[in-house]
Amino acid sequence: MARILCTQKLLNALDIPGPPAHTVGQRRLRGIRLGNWAATRRRFGGRDLVLALEQRTYLTLVFPLWPRAGFRARFADALAAALADLGVPEDLAAPEHGAVDAAPLVLLADRTLVRSLDDVEFICGIELMYHDDLRRVQRNLNDFPHPRRDPCVPADAVARLFSAAGPLPSRSVH
């Protein structure tokens, strides 16, 4: 089962104590290709946003933090939008955003993922200077290359991950 690895800042905002990551099982769900998510809370121009990064592909999500009660629904909606924008068929995408409801929230301890979230925060801040639409910002972040990754662009990594089920439709230019 995928986990949502949260920074302490995000766990505090969600009012979740956050058990240590090693106490949570890793049961694998059928039909799920994406893995763990690293997530944090960031403030941009008075807006509290969640930035989430999938560990394997670096697929990036951006969505509002508040209200607290709708966190998982907004996470799943942002994931559904990202996968749709990348041409992932709905029958393959549905289990992925459905898995968000079952994913335990645990403390993020991986320093590499924390640094990657910091990089995404920087680029997201630049994108938000030009665009207010979070879905557009999210699309642009998924075209941003990350060093020392193959493929280095999250959109390409998602295409590779889901291509085993057949070719994905071509993406439009953002």
Buried (B, 14 or more C-beta within 10 A) or exposed (E): BBBBBBBEEBBEBBEBEBEEBEEBEEEEEEEBBBBBBBBBBBEBEEEEBBBBBBBBBBBBBBBBBEEEEEBBEBBBBBBBBBBBBBBBBEEBBBBBBBBBEEBBBBBBEBEEBBEBBEBBBEBBEEBBEEBEEBBBBBBBBBBBEBEEBEBEBBBBBBBEBBEEEEEBEEBEEE
